[in-house]
Amino acid sequence: MSDQKPRIAFIGTGGTISFEGRNTLDLSEYMDFGTQITVSEILDHFPEVGQTADMVPFDFKVVESTDLSPNDWRELAEKIHEVDQNSDAIDGIVITHGTASLEETAYFLHLTVKTDLPVVVIGSQRPSSGFGTDAGSNLLAAVRTAASSEARGLGVVTLLNEEIQCARDVTKGSTLRLEAFRTPDLGMLGYADPDGTIAIYRKPARPHTAATEFELSKITDFSRVDIVASYAGADGVAIDAAVNAGAKAVVIATFAPGLLTPSQRQAVERALAQDVVIVFSSRAGSGRVQRRESMRKRGIIAADNLNPQKARVLALLALTQSTDVEDIQRMFDTY
């Protein structure tokens, strides 16, 4: 067996993992008063990572994840392709990211990057300088996962709290707890144990990465897609406003399992009359929205078990391929 260490590309987009707070007990206000550091400086915090792999750092952006947009996602996917094609003997890719929008970026990459390399997106709930930080353990586990044969074929995964999760299914389910990232109903793919064991128990069934129809080189721009929430007494103002602002699609976080208020139903009919794509997701955080006959007849798309923010990601990409409602529904059924 070779003693040569794996080579892992380490791409930084910022986030909590890239923050140094005012002191070790600054675990909640670091984003307001702390400073952000590069991926090389993150590695300096955790020299144990360098004992596991030869790290090849790439600074993409050093920002909070709330600053990232779909165009940034596209640039990040292009950076992954560049690293894959132009870096010698890279065994895997680890990407740092803020946890606020991590699941959206990861799903976009899961649908668009054309690489066979393991891609692991990580963040942390506590800054790298913080007492009891999870930054180092998440990074080490991600490097081990990206270097493993077990991670090949999984597409893009996230890794926090030693849990390997599919980018399609995972969501942030807690604001501050370390066990924040969860996969409702379906569960994680596996574990990255502290002893270095990568244990995979299931694999994604939906097409991803090289098996999708989404080609970045053919995408010139993204249409506007908005999310609107259903709640008791909601009127149609938010839906109308999204349409008036130029939205080509509106994802509605409906009452489970795909229900609206009377005023929202009227606003949806107005939107459909203007050929705006309407997608029903659910605000429940778990379960599926199935396409009932009434939805099919009106041309409303069911998001299956994608949460509203994931449904928006897929709608953004679907609209680069087609404006036909049935074709877009096919994509939601497929991916």
Secondary structure, 3 states (H helix, E strand, C coil): CCCCCCEEEEEEEECHHHEECCCCCCCCCHHHHCEECCHHHHHHHCCHHHHHCEEEEEEEEEECHHHCCHHHHHHHHHHHHHHHHHCCCCCEEEEECCCCCHHHHHHHHHHHCCCCCCEEEECCCCCCCCCCCCHHHHHHHHHHHHCCCCCCCCCEEEEECCEEEECCCCEECCCCCCCCEECCCCCCCEEECCCCCEEECCCCCCCCHHHCCCCHHHCCCCCCEEEEECCCCCCCHHHHHHHHCCCCEEEEEEECCCECCHHHHHHHHHHHHCCCEEEEEECCCCCCECCCHHHHHHCCEECECCCHHHHHHHHHHHCCCCCCHHHHHHHHHHC
